[in-house]
Amino acid sequence: MILDLDIGNTLSKWRLKDADSSEIRSRGAVWTREEWRPGSDIPDLDVVEAVRISSVARQAVLEQTVALLQSRVSHVHVARSVSEALGVVNGYEEPHRLGVDRWLGVLAGYQLAGGCCAVDCGSAITIDFVLPGGRHLGGYIIPGLRLMKESLKLGTRNVAIDPDSEAEELLLPGKRTVEAVNHGIYLAAVSAVNRIYAEVCDREGIALPMLLTGGDARVVARGVQSPHAVWPDMVYGGLEACFPLTAAERAGRMSGAPRVPQPAGLEKIRAGLAFSMLL
């Protein structure tokens, strides 16, 4: 079995993948901690032959995790942001400072689409662009839905936006404080994503497919105006591309990869951008 770990600052996700069939056997999420409990927090390591790790947590967390895994597992692979990989040139002036989850999302998106806008909707919403030739332009970071809500300190932090809500409903004026907060932060988030996407496509003269991942991807996607696809396993896809361990991965197939959306025409994107500037 292959254990994939996506370690965040507060929440860590894992999945167990069959090394022979490439099937996902199980998955879960736990609060990030320095001392993992195999068989409780993560699967029993007796069945694991290799581990792949993406981590944006504190260095101490990563070091403790790697030490535990290396004592029990033969192969432990840790992803890191580098200046160039898999045909993509990192757009950061200091490549190692790009969050590795963003880097893996960019790599996965490029392997799938040959150029894309990669949006990760987690605690923060990150929006990265990579052109068809492999040039990563850099990206944008804005507060995620939960961070925006917590910043208001109105006692509504535990009332989440229903991911099944229609975008039209979430854009209406709220008739209760919790609705006003949820609808306001939703409008702020999707407006930022839509505007950033249009601005960059206009400036670069190219319409790129958009791929969304992260815990709030489903609800944010409902307000995205351009054609898009939600790929929950996009960071895992980057791990698979960087460290291919199964026959399917070595053939370039990434788990759960969606069909690449056909972007709207550049003129349509520019027309929408011009109209928004008039408002």
N, C-alpha and C positions, 0 to 999 in steps of 0.2 A: 504493500500500500504506500501511497504518497500522501504526506500531510502538507497541505498548503496553509500558511499562516499569514493573515493580513492584520498586523498589530497597529492599532491606532492609539491616540493619547488616552482615550477613555474606554473605548470598546475594541475588542479583538475578535475577528472572525476566523473560522477555520473550516476546512473541508477535507474529507478523506476520499482519495481517488484511487481506483483500482489500476495498478501499473500494467496489467495485461489487457484489460478491456477498455480502459480509459473512462469507465463509468464512474460517476460520483456516487459513492456509497452512503455518505452522511455528511452533515454540515451543522455548524452551530456558532454561537457567539457568547462571549463572556466578558466581564469587566477586565481591563488590562491590569496585570499584576506582575510583580518581579519574580515570584515563585509560583510556577505552574504546578498543578496537580494532575499528572497523567491518569487517565481513567475517569477524571471528574471534570476539570476545566477543559482538557483536550483529550482526544482518544488515547487509549492504552498504547504506549509506544512499542509494545511487543509485536504489534502487527505492522509497524511502520518501517520501511526500508530506506526512505529518503524524505527530507523535509525541505521545503522552499519557503523563504521568509521575506515579506515586505514589512518594514517597521518604520513608523514615524514617531514612536514613543521615545522616551528618554534613553540615552545611551546605556544607562545602568540596566534598564529593562531588557534591551536587546542582548547585552552581554550575559546576563543571568539566563536568559532564554536559550541562547546558543550553547552556553556551558552545559545546561541540563540536557539538551538534545544531543550534543556531541558525545555525552557519556552513555547514551542509550541507542543512538541511531548511527548507521555507517556513513551516510551522506547528508550533510547539512549545507544548503545553498542560501546565501544571503544576498538579496538584490541591493544594488547601490546605484545612485545617480552618477553617471559618467559623462564624459564629453561627447561620446559617440557610441552608438550601439544599434545593431540590426538595421543599418541604413539611415538612422535618424541622428542628426547633429543637434545636441542640446543647445537651446537658445540662451541659457543663463550665462552671464559673465563668469560666474563661479559655479560650474555645473553641479558640484557636490551639494550645493545649497538648495537645489530643487528637490522638493519632497519626493521621496522614492515612489509613493503611491501615484503621484501625478506623472512621473517619468514612466512608470509601468503602464499607466493608462494611455499615454501618448504612443508608446511602443506597440501596445496591443491594437490601438486604433489604426496605426500606420500599417501594421501587418495585414489588417483586415481590409482597410479602405484605400490605402496608398495616399493618405492625406485626409485630415478630418479636424473637426472641432470636438474635443473631448471634455465633457462636463461631469464633474464629480460632485454630487449633492449630498454632502455629509455635514459635519459640524460647521465647516465652511463650504462654500460653493466655489470650486475652482474651475476655470475655463481656460483650456490650453488649445493652441492651434499648431498643427504641423502641416506643411505644404506637401504636395505630391512628390516633390524631389527629395523629401526627407528633412527639410529645414524646419526645426522647431522655432516658432516665433517668440516663445515665452507665453505668458498668460496673465490671468486676472484672479484675484481672490476677494470674495465678498463674504459677509457673514451668512451662515446658513439659516434656515428657518428657525431652528431652536435657539441659536445665538441671538438672533434679532428679537425673538420673543422675550428671552431672559433679560436682555438689556433694558426693556421697558419697565421691568419690576412692577407689574400690575397684578400679580397673583394669578396669571393665566398660563404659566409655563407648563403645567401638567395637562392642559387641554390641547391635544395635538390636532393638526389639520387632518381630516378624514381623507386618506389617500384615494378613496372612491368618489370624492366630491367632483362634480363637473367644474371645469374652469370658469364657465359663465357664472355659476353660483358663487365661486370664490372671489369674483371680481365685483360683486354687488356691495353696496354700502352695508356695513354690519348694523344690526338692530339691537345687539347686546355688546358689551365691552369685549367679551371673548371673540365674537364674530368680527368686530371692528379690528382687533389686533390680528387675528388670523388672516383676514382678507387683506389688511394693509401690508403685512410682511410678505404675503404671497404675491401681491401685485409688485412690490419692490423687487423681489427675487426674479420673477419671470420677466419683468421689464428690463432688468439689468442683463439677463442672459440674452434676450432677443436683441437688445440694442448693441451689446458688445459683438455678438455674432454678425450682425449686419454691418457694423462699422469696419470690422476687420476684413470681411469678404469684399466690401467696397474698396478699401484701401489696397488690398492685395490683388484685386481684379479677378477673383475666383470664388465660385460657390462651392463650399465644402459640405460633405455630409456631417451631421451632428450625432454623436453617441453620448448617451447619458448613463451614469452609474451612481451608486451610493444609496443610502437608506431613504432619501427623499426623492429619488429620481422619478418614481412613478407620478407623484403629485406635481412636481415641477414640470414634468414632460407635458402635462395636460394644458399648460399655458404657453408652451413653446410654439411659435408660429411657423417655423421652418420644418420641413420633413426631418424626422429623427428616428432613432431606435434606442430602446433601453437595453443595456447589457449589464445585468447585475454582477457578472463575473469578469468584468473588464480588467481589474487589477490582477486577478488570478490568470487571466489571459496573458498579461505581460510576464508573469512568472513562468508560464508555460513556454512563451516565446524565448525568454532568456535562458531557461534551463529545461530544454525538452528531454523528457525521460521516457515517454511512451512512443510507440510506433506512430500513433495518430499525431502526437505533438511534433515529432521529427518530420512528419509530412506537412506540417504547417497548419494543422487543424486545432483551433482553440475552443475549449468547452463553452457551450452556450452562446457562441458568437451569433449575432443576429444577421439577417440579410441587410446589406448596406443600403441605407435609404438614398433615393435619388434626390439630390438637392434641387431646390427651386432655381430657376434661371437667374443669372446675375442681374439682369435688368429688372426683374421682379423684386429682388432684394433691394436694389437701389431705389426703386420707386417707393417701396415701403419705408425705407430710411428717410427719403426726402419728405414723405408725408408726415412722419413722426416729428421731423424738425419744425414743421409748421404749427404743431399743436402747442 
